[in-house]
Amino acid sequence: MPVYTRCPKNNEWGIDVDTIGQAFRNLSPTRLAIVGILFLALIGFFIFVISKLTTPNTKMLYSGLDAADSQKIVAQIQSMGVVYELKQNGSQIFVEAEKFDQVLIKLADQGLPGGGTIGYEIFDEQDTLSSTNFMQNVNLARALEGELSRTIQTIASVRGARVHLVLKKRELFSREKQEPSASVVLTMKGAQRLSSEQVRAVQHLIATAVPGLQPTRISVVDNKGKLLAAGVEDSDPSGSLATKADERRRAYENRLARTIEELLERTVGFGQVRAEVTADMDFDRISTQEETYDPDGQVPRSTQTIETAANSRDSEGTPPVSVGTNLPDANLQDGDTASSTANETRTEETTNFEISKKTTNHVREMGVVKRLSVAVLVDYKREANQDGEIVPEARPKEELELLETLVRGTIGFSKQRGDVVEIVNMKFSSSMSPEEPLDLLILGLTKNDLFKFAEMIGLIIIVLLVIMLVIRPLLSRVMESTAEAKAMTDQLLADHTVGTPALAGPAGELPEDEQFEELIDIDRVEGRVKASSIQKIGDIVDKNPDGALNIVRDWMYQES
């Protein structure tokens, strides 16, 4: 008796699993390889999408680290179990944004990062009993240098600092006294620079931390090799005055330039203006003394009067000189003489007057501005066109004239002095832009959040496109091939069974699915096959060779 088989039940999605498997088995090796490559590519793509969506949002913890600090920070982060990421050869460390504050506080508690320097903790790792006096002095100098470097790095515009100290030595039986000195190398942040006041602050900071060190013996250099402070006492007073005069001139120029930039940035935008000022200053000190008398302002101060009276009498004859005249009690004999009497009176009066006097001392201090030259560079306007693209555009002449008016008022422009103000509108290079301003908040979200959401939406769209354009057409072709093979089989079997006696079941008629299974169970068909049926099968095979090949493969698979 014939054996009846049932086709496997379809799954809940209505897909015949055996049929799909048979369809894949019927594919040629080339097509199977292509399908396998596509399948592996899809798996890799989905893994990438899932990992991208599940990766937590990261935030930069530190930047510009050296290898030693980076290794210590990574070890501490690993002990905390926080996801991190290294960039720029380990100089930048990113951690989860949710745990950023926690990691920052923990690292600060551990004294990280140390900037590649070591401070007073050097004594915690050393056995003081076995160390010599020389080692103690060297470690003390290293600790001072490290602590000063860390302190200087707290200045806003300083990214790194290196301090070298030469401490005085206490030598016995030595009359010469060695003064301590220091040198500092500063690494600035971007294009920032220190003002003269900040440089002096660094000098005084180091001088007060080292006993016996004077600020004038501290030299300061930046990372570009520019000497910020000489650190050598100049024995030539004229040279010292010239240095101070040059510093005053630079400070005045920088102050005017920064004032102009801050004023114009409120109009043209942050980082879109640069100003340079050149001042011609007279540092000659001139002292002028002037006295002025007012003749109409006479006031008597004192009066002195002297009166003189004199009486005199002259005789015409003179008695002879003899012994008798020289006796004490001798009486002169009166001769025939004649005499005259004269009276004289003199009066002298002196009056002292106070005359009003005006004394003027005019001292002109050093640093009188003789002439100013100001050059201002303004970036192009950047506005969106009709397509939404940001296009640089030159500023109108009227706007530049208004900016020039602002600059003239800021510097105290004087035409008699010969001041010059030039404003040029040019396009700035994108590589010269300083620190970017903070991201603007949009609906409570930063730009980074919006970019993250846009990235997620883009990945979802790509996944949907892959499903619609790759997976769905592939499944459709497989299903169409399976349906075509089943239709071919039904037609062949129907033609084959024409004129063939029907087979009876063991207990009446079979259900419809069992009858169909009986038709395709061709190896159990009994009876004779007509020649016309064979001819029809041959015609069908000629018209549909691929379908016939799939059917033969199916039969061979069933027999095996």
Residue, then its C-alpha position, 0 to 999 in steps of 0.5 A: m500500500p502507498v505511504y502517505t506523508r504530511c508536509p510540515k506545518n508552517n510556523e506562526w508567520g506562515i513560512d514553510v521552513d522546509t521549503i525555504g531550506q530546499a530552495f537554498r539547497n537548490l541554489s548554485p554554489t555561486r549564488l550560495a556564496i553570494v547569499g552567505i557573504l550578504f548574510l555575514a555582512l548583515i550580521g556585522f552591520f547589525i552588530f555595529v548598529i547594536s554596539k553603537l546604540t548601546t555604547p554610553n555617551t562619553k566625555m573628555l576627562y583630561s587632555g594633554l597628559d603624559a604617559a606616566d599620568s595617563q597610565k596612573i589614571v587608566a589604572q584608577i579608572q579600571s579599578m572603579g569599573v568605569v568605561y573609558e576610551l583613549k585617544q591621541n596616543g593616550s594623551q586624551i581620556f574619555v569616560e562615561a558622561e554619567k560618571f564623569d563627576q565621580v571619576l573626577i573627584k576620585l582622581a583628585d583625591q588620589g592627586l591625579p594628574g600630577g603633571g608628570t611631576i612629584g611633590y612632597e609625596i616623594f618623602d612618603e616613598q623613601d626610607t629616611l633612615s637610609s638616605t644621606n644628607f645629599m639625597q635629602n637635599v636633592n629630594l627637597a629641591r625636587a619636591l619644591e620644584g614639583e609643588l611650584s609647578r603644580t601651583i603655577q599650572t592653576i593659572a587659567s592660561v597656563r597648561g604646563a610648567r617646569v621649575h628649576l631651582v638652584l638653592k644656596k649651599r651652607e659651606l663651612f669656612s666660606r666667606e662667599k655667599q651664593e644667592p639662590s636662583a630659579s628658572v621657569v618654562l611655561t607651556m601656554k594654552g593655544a595662543q594665550r599669553l601672559s601679561s607683564e603683571q602675571v609674569r611678575a606674579v609668577q616671579h613673586l610666587i616662586a620667590t616667597a616659596v624659596p628662602g632667600l630668593q629674590p624675584t629679580r633672580i627668577s627667569v621666565v620663558d614660554n614654550k615658544g622660547k620667548l623671554l618673559a622675564a630676564g631674572v638678572e639684576d642689571s647693574d646699569p641704571s640706564g639699561s634698567l630704565a630702558t627695560k622698564a620703559d619698554e615694558r610700559r610701552r608693551a603693556y599700554e599697547n596690549r591694553l588698548a588692543r584688548t580693549i578694542e577687541e572686547l568692544l568690537e566682538r560685541t558687534v562682529g562676534f567672538g573671535q572675529v576681530r584682531a587688533e594691534v596697536t603701536a605706540d610712539m611714546d616719549f619717556d623723557r622726564i622734564s622738570t620746569q620751575e617758574e617764578t612770577y612776581d605781581p607788581d600790583g600786590q605790594v604789602p608793607r611788611s616793616t618800617q625802620t626810622i633812624e634819626t641822628a643829631a650832631n653839634s660841633r664848634d671850631s676855633e680860629g687860633t691854636p695856643p702854643v704847646s709848652v711844658g705848662t700846657n702839659l701839666p695836669d693842673a695847668n691853666l691854659q692861658d686864654g689867647d686871642t682866639a675866635s670859635s664857631t658852633a655847628n648843629e647837624t640833624r639826619t633822619e633815615e626811614t626804611t620801609n620793607f614791602e612784600i611782593s606776591k610771588k608765584t612759583t610753578n614746578h612743572v614735571r612731565e613724567m615718562g611715557v607721554v604718547k606722541r603717536l598711535s598706529v592702530a590696525v584692526l582685522v575683521d572677519y567676513k560675515r557668515e550667513a546662510n544662503q537659500d540652500g542653508e549653507i554658511v557662506p562668507e560675505a564681505r562687510p559693507k563699507e558703512e559698517l566698517e566706517l562705524l567700527e572705525t568710529l568706535v576705535r577712534g573713540t576708544i584710543g582717544f584719536s588725535k589728528q594733531r598728534g598724527d594718529v592712524v587707524e586702519i580697519v581691514n575686512m578679510k576672511f579668517s582662516s578656519s585653522m586659526s580660530p581659538e577656543e570654540p564657544l560653548d554649545l548653545l542650548i536648544l530645548g534644553l539639549t546641547k549640540n552634542d546631544l542633538f548630534k547623538f540623536a541624529e546619529m541614532i536616527g540615521l542608523i535606524i533609517i539605514v537599518l530599515l533601508v537594509i531590511m527593505l532593499v536587501i532582506r525583503p527582496l532576497l526572501s521574496r525571490v526565495m519564496e517565488s522560486t519555491a512557489e514556482a517549483k511547487a507549481m511545476t511539480d503539480q503540473l507535471l504530476a497532473d499530466h503524469t496521472v492522466g489515464t492512471p487508475a486512482l488509488a484508494g485509501p485504506a478507509g475511504e477518501l483522503p483529506e486534500d493535503e494527503q491527496f496532494e502528498e500522494l500525487i508528489d509521492i511518485d516513486r509509489v505510483e502504480g500503473r502504466v504511463k501513457a506516451s503522451s504524458i511523457q511527451k508533455i513532460g518533455d515539452i515542459v522540461d524544454k520550456n522550463p529547464d531550471g524548474a525541471l532541474n529543481i524538481v529532479r534535485d528534490w526527488m533525488y533528495q527525497e530518495s536519499 
